[in-house]
Amino acid sequence: MDAAAVRSIALGLPEAEEYEHGGLPAFRVRGSRFATMLDAESATVNLMLGEAGIREATAAWPEHCSERWFAGRLSSARVDFADIEPGLMRELVTDAWRNRAPATLRRLLD
């Protein structure tokens, strides 16, 4: 999987939009960031899955996911998408979107 495919997954979610965050492409839903792509040299994305989601993802798929801490708190899961199954990547990005989307939007995917 490549960055363009991850971008397509993110932008395919309801009301998702791309913007620049710290000079990097990022994605938000109604103003809340749910994913940040990392530099063009790496095949990684940070997903804001919430603490429980981050711990679940890193335990279930340690070959793809690792914890990222910021300012003393667990902030995201870094996902290496170079060798990930497309279905799993879609699930993780959608989970990050669900974690940040308001309930009215989450219902669109239920």
Secondary structure, DSSP 4 states (H G I P E B T S, - for coil): --HHHHHHHHHTSTTEEEEEETTEEEEEETTEEEEEE--TTS-EEEE--HHHHHHHHHHH-TTTEEEEEETTEEEEEEEE-TT--HHHHHHHHHHHHHHHS-HHHHGGG-
